[in-house]
Amino acid sequence: MKKTKKWDYQAYEDKEGKKKTIHSRIGEKKYHYDKIPAGFVIHHIDWDKDNNQYFNLILLHRKDHKRIHLTKSLIIKSVQPSKEDK
């Protein structure tokens, strides 16, 4: 695995040579997905892009993620991806 950067996040190159962010891969494992569902992202709770610890990552809907970055607040509604999102 070759370490690199993607959008200023820690990343790696997969077998096909595509850059993947490390925090997204950890989030996929944490939430038991092969791929993060469409419309969702993995967010760093403490805002530190280099802190990819399991407990520091949370699955959020893109709208909630945008709201968090605009308001600098982590108060969100609980949303679960539907079966169709997997």
C-alpha positions, 0 to 999 in steps of 0.5 A, spaced: 500 500 500 503 506 497 501 512 502 499 518 498 494 525 499 488 526 496 484 532 498 489 534 504 487 527 507 491 521 508 490 516 502 493 510 499 492 507 492 488 501 491 490 495 487 487 499 481 491 505 482 486 509 485 487 514 490 482 512 496 482 516 503 484 512 509 478 515 513 473 513 508 476 505 508 476 505 516 469 508 516 467 503 511 469 497 516 466 501 522 459 501 519 460 494 515 460 497 508 464 495 502 463 502 500 460 508 503 453 509 501 451 514 496 449 521 499 453 519 506 460 521 508 465 519 513 466 525 518 472 527 523 469 528 529 475 532 532 476 536 525 483 533 525 484 530 518 490 526 521 486 523 526 483 516 523 482 513 529 475 508 529 472 512 535 473 519 531 469 517 525 462 518 524 457 516 518 453 522 516 448 524 510 452 530 506 446 535 508 448 534 515 456 534 514 455 541 510 451 543 516 456 541 521 462 545 517 457 551 516 455 552 523 461 548 526 457 544 531 456 537 531 448 537 533 445 533 528 439 528 527 440 521 527 440 518 520 441 511 518 442 509 510 436 505 507 437 498 504 437 501 497 443 505 499 448 499 500 
